[in-house]
Amino acid sequence: MDIANKKPFLTVKDHSVSKEIFELYLDEDLDMLITHPQPSLATLGRYYESEDYISHTDNKRSLFEKAYHFVKGIALKNKLDLIHSLQPSKGSILDIGAGTGDFLATAQKNGWQTTAIEPSEKAKEIATQKGVVFVKDIASLASHSMDVITMWHVLEHVPDLEQQIKELKRVLKPNGTVVIAVPNFKSFDAKHYQSFWAAYDVPIHFWHFSKTAIQKLFGKHQMELHKIVPMKFDSFYVSLLSEKYQTGKMNYLKAFFIGLQSNWRAKRNEEYSSLIYVLKNK
């Protein structure tokens, strides 16, 4: 996506790895932010080499990691409950960016036919030990073959956004469901931390979405926004990392307060730190 005619929005640092500076540009039509410059596929991998990026490991070394995996266990149940509410008759599910495979391992135990895509070889090794089966990429899958496709905090990492949405449409069955979870730059915690907001996560987050952006991007491909579900734990996790980037320390109490305040304000405007978008194929 070109940044021509886009408005400068915020200057942000890669706090995790490179310490390089990036710009966020606002696409006013889509109400979406674009990271600039975006790394090439050849250089992208090095920006993931951070201890803060814990979704590719099962480590429980620190209090932060233990808390993350405890909350992840609760979130897994909530995710599967959401899928069951959307698709009571269990069928086929594709998880793109499956990480260490916990979501699909849980889905398998509950009777789903599962398929995974994950670029990280390290994460795939861990997931394979849990019985998760991988395919190379979405292009290798048959058209109209999946009842449900999930992307839990993955769409923001995809370099070619338009092509990805086209492929989701192609692989999804008629009346199938796409479930997308992404950070929300309109949340209170994003506005509070500004350039230190951890969910900007430049440059591995290419895009930063609003409700309007998701509705317009998927609407172009005849996928209708059916439901929006808050991810209330994310405000606390993101605030902890944001405190670390801003002050050099986690500041657990302050992060908890900011996360709580973000969720409280979102009760009125529905702008939670992260949102799950449920989209139905027309």
Legacy VTK file of the C-alpha trace (Angstrom):
# vtk DataFile Version 3.0
C-alpha trace
ASCII
DATASET POLYDATA
POINTS 282 float
0.000 0.000 0.000
1.467 3.300 -1.135
1.974 6.144 1.362
1.500 8.803 -1.327
-1.136 11.313 -0.164
-1.137 9.759 3.319
-0.781 11.999 6.385
2.128 11.608 8.868
0.640 10.346 12.133
3.391 9.297 14.551
7.114 8.535 14.720
7.752 5.186 16.421
10.860 3.277 17.465
11.497 -0.453 17.205
12.006 -0.895 20.956
12.472 -4.676 20.800
15.271 -5.371 18.332
16.852 -2.820 16.018
16.099 0.493 17.796
15.446 1.903 14.320
12.930 4.701 13.754
9.814 4.261 11.597
6.942 6.503 10.566
3.240 5.756 10.766
1.093 7.290 8.030
-2.678 7.690 8.196
-4.865 6.470 5.345
-7.872 8.704 5.976
-10.196 6.810 3.650
-9.632 3.463 5.378
-8.922 4.973 8.823
-5.799 2.826 9.050
-2.121 3.423 9.815
0.719 2.222 7.590
4.276 1.546 8.777
7.011 3.137 6.659
9.485 1.961 5.557
8.465 -1.686 5.572
11.260 -4.280 5.634
11.761 -6.596 2.687
10.995 -10.310 3.040
14.748 -10.946 2.998
15.362 -8.772 6.072
12.070 -9.265 7.924
13.197 -12.276 9.971
15.768 -10.386 12.020
13.102 -8.087 13.452
11.442 -11.089 15.138
14.574 -11.949 17.131
13.324 -10.564 20.439
12.618 -12.008 23.886
9.472 -9.876 23.902
8.083 -12.006 21.050
6.982 -14.927 23.202
4.180 -16.377 21.056
6.803 -18.511 19.265
7.959 -20.249 22.448
6.479 -22.116 25.414
8.996 -20.587 27.844
7.855 -19.834 31.406
11.086 -18.389 32.798
9.900 -15.069 34.220
6.789 -13.884 36.044
5.802 -12.066 32.848
6.033 -15.257 30.753
4.182 -17.301 33.394
1.400 -14.723 33.495
1.262 -14.655 29.685
0.791 -18.432 29.448
-1.763 -18.466 32.286
-3.857 -15.861 30.488
-3.298 -17.682 27.182
-4.941 -20.763 28.690
-8.063 -18.749 29.527
-8.013 -17.072 26.120
-7.824 -20.455 24.331
-11.085 -21.537 25.934
-12.711 -18.206 25.065
-11.553 -18.470 21.451
-12.926 -21.988 21.055
-16.212 -21.009 22.717
-16.503 -18.183 20.188
-15.854 -20.564 17.263
-18.458 -23.030 18.581
-21.019 -20.231 18.862
-20.403 -19.349 15.211
-20.138 -22.904 13.869
-22.004 -25.384 16.102
-21.456 -28.286 13.657
-17.708 -28.873 13.837
-15.924 -28.891 10.487
-12.620 -27.710 9.049
-10.599 -24.890 10.540
-7.454 -23.180 9.239
-5.299 -21.190 11.655
-2.878 -18.829 9.903
0.078 -17.884 12.078
-0.540 -20.837 14.381
2.561 -20.209 16.526
3.229 -23.093 18.910
-0.107 -24.676 18.027
-2.053 -24.445 21.282
-5.261 -23.173 19.691
-5.388 -25.915 17.058
-4.350 -28.613 19.535
-7.323 -27.550 21.674
-9.609 -27.484 18.602
-8.482 -30.996 17.603
-9.382 -32.342 21.037
-12.837 -30.847 20.529
-13.468 -32.615 17.221
-12.305 -30.106 14.607
-10.369 -31.005 11.444
-7.414 -28.646 11.672
-4.830 -27.181 9.313
-2.053 -24.749 10.229
0.229 -22.226 8.540
3.243 -20.812 10.404
6.455 -19.249 9.017
8.559 -19.787 12.166
10.376 -23.133 12.032
11.033 -22.948 15.772
7.334 -22.538 16.552
6.367 -25.265 14.057
8.659 -27.784 15.754
6.897 -27.185 19.073
3.434 -27.318 17.467
4.183 -30.535 15.552
4.900 -32.280 18.863
1.316 -31.377 19.852
-0.080 -33.107 16.759
-0.631 -29.981 14.661
-0.405 -30.520 10.878
1.033 -27.762 8.679
0.786 -26.814 5.020
3.340 -24.627 3.256
1.048 -21.685 2.526
-2.545 -20.740 1.812
-1.994 -20.993 -1.960
-1.574 -24.764 -1.565
-5.112 -25.178 -0.208
-8.155 -25.986 -2.336
-10.766 -23.339 -2.985
-13.853 -23.369 -0.713
-12.259 -25.945 1.595
-12.510 -24.321 5.028
-15.507 -23.673 7.282
-13.544 -21.333 9.563
-10.281 -19.405 9.104
-8.631 -17.759 12.106
-5.828 -15.214 12.317
-5.033 -14.381 15.938
-2.875 -11.241 15.848
-1.509 -12.122 12.416
-3.150 -9.866 9.802
-1.009 -6.917 10.922
2.112 -8.958 10.046
1.092 -9.751 6.445
3.137 -7.841 3.829
0.582 -8.105 0.978
-2.707 -7.279 2.642
-4.859 -7.259 -0.503
-3.585 -10.638 -1.703
-4.061 -12.178 1.745
-7.724 -11.131 1.878
-8.283 -12.470 -1.652
-6.868 -15.838 -0.585
-9.026 -15.916 2.550
-12.071 -15.368 0.323
-10.963 -18.100 -2.097
-10.319 -20.781 0.537
-13.426 -20.055 2.627
-16.588 -22.077 2.021
-19.808 -20.245 1.098
-21.294 -18.961 4.368
-17.948 -19.685 6.064
-16.443 -17.520 8.792
-13.192 -15.564 9.102
-12.078 -14.578 12.611
-9.486 -11.803 12.765
-7.889 -10.493 15.987
-5.813 -7.316 15.713
-4.643 -4.441 17.952
-6.763 -1.295 17.940
-4.828 1.978 17.645
-7.954 3.874 18.743
-7.883 2.364 22.239
-7.165 4.390 25.366
-3.874 2.572 26.045
-2.686 3.401 22.506
-3.484 7.073 23.027
-1.923 7.050 26.486
1.419 5.493 25.508
1.648 7.139 22.054
4.998 6.189 20.445
5.734 3.754 23.317
2.563 1.715 22.701
3.883 -1.833 22.377
1.186 -2.947 19.931
2.560 -0.682 17.217
5.447 -3.194 17.201
7.188 -1.685 14.173
8.317 -2.800 11.700
6.811 -6.320 11.988
3.351 -4.762 12.215
2.887 -3.387 8.716
-0.703 -2.201 9.301
-2.666 -0.760 12.229
-6.421 -1.241 11.942
-9.609 0.438 13.058
-13.161 -0.921 12.834
-13.712 1.131 9.702
-10.593 -0.304 8.050
-11.593 -3.936 8.670
-15.129 -3.315 7.442
-13.971 -1.620 4.239
-11.067 -3.970 3.430
-13.156 -7.126 3.770
-16.328 -5.558 2.405
-14.560 -5.081 -0.930
-14.334 -8.882 -1.132
-17.943 -9.561 -0.181
-17.226 -10.494 3.414
-19.600 -8.901 5.883
-18.700 -7.807 9.414
-20.940 -9.945 11.615
-19.676 -9.299 15.131
-16.913 -7.558 17.138
-15.624 -9.135 20.355
-13.242 -7.399 22.813
-9.968 -8.952 23.985
-9.924 -7.498 27.490
-6.696 -9.133 28.659
-4.684 -7.453 25.902
-4.786 -4.010 27.509
-2.830 -5.357 30.502
-0.255 -7.286 28.454
0.316 -4.362 26.078
0.521 -1.849 28.944
3.200 -3.948 30.677
5.385 -3.932 27.558
4.632 -0.263 26.936
5.793 0.594 30.464
9.005 -1.321 29.802
9.628 0.622 26.583
8.819 3.963 28.194
10.607 3.597 31.549
12.864 0.543 31.256
10.772 -1.322 33.856
7.528 -3.313 33.732
5.813 -1.191 36.451
3.166 -3.838 37.104
0.840 -1.681 39.213
0.811 1.252 36.808
0.377 -1.045 33.797
-2.533 -2.770 35.541
-4.138 0.616 36.240
-3.764 1.764 32.616
-5.116 -1.563 31.343
-8.073 -1.310 33.698
-8.740 2.276 32.673
-8.560 1.298 28.989
-11.171 -1.428 29.456
-13.395 0.843 31.552
-13.399 3.571 28.896
-13.989 0.973 26.185
-17.270 0.014 27.857
-18.618 3.267 26.447
-16.919 3.524 23.054
-16.078 -0.179 22.374
-12.476 0.786 21.517
-10.685 -2.016 23.394
-6.918 -2.549 23.125
-7.484 -5.474 20.752
-10.614 -6.560 18.931
-11.792 -9.797 17.353
-13.677 -9.291 14.090
-16.049 -12.022 12.929
-16.632 -11.827 9.170
-19.093 -13.930 7.188
-18.670 -14.938 3.567
-21.520 -13.636 1.389
LINES 1 283
282 0 1 2 3 4 5 6 7 8 9 10 11 12 13 14 15 16 17 18 19 20 21 22 23 24 25 26 27 28 29 30 31 32 33 34 35 36 37 38 39 40 41 42 43 44 45 46 47 48 49 50 51 52 53 54 55 56 57 58 59 60 61 62 63 64 65 66 67 68 69 70 71 72 73 74 75 76 77 78 79 80 81 82 83 84 85 86 87 88 89 90 91 92 93 94 95 96 97 98 99 100 101 102 103 104 105 106 107 108 109 110 111 112 113 114 115 116 117 118 119 120 121 122 123 124 125 126 127 128 129 130 131 132 133 134 135 136 137 138 139 140 141 142 143 144 145 146 147 148 149 150 151 152 153 154 155 156 157 158 159 160 161 162 163 164 165 166 167 168 169 170 171 172 173 174 175 176 177 178 179 180 181 182 183 184 185 186 187 188 189 190 191 192 193 194 195 196 197 198 199 200 201 202 203 204 205 206 207 208 209 210 211 212 213 214 215 216 217 218 219 220 221 222 223 224 225 226 227 228 229 230 231 232 233 234 235 236 237 238 239 240 241 242 243 244 245 246 247 248 249 250 251 252 253 254 255 256 257 258 259 260 261 262 263 264 265 266 267 268 269 270 271 272 273 274 275 276 277 278 279 280 281
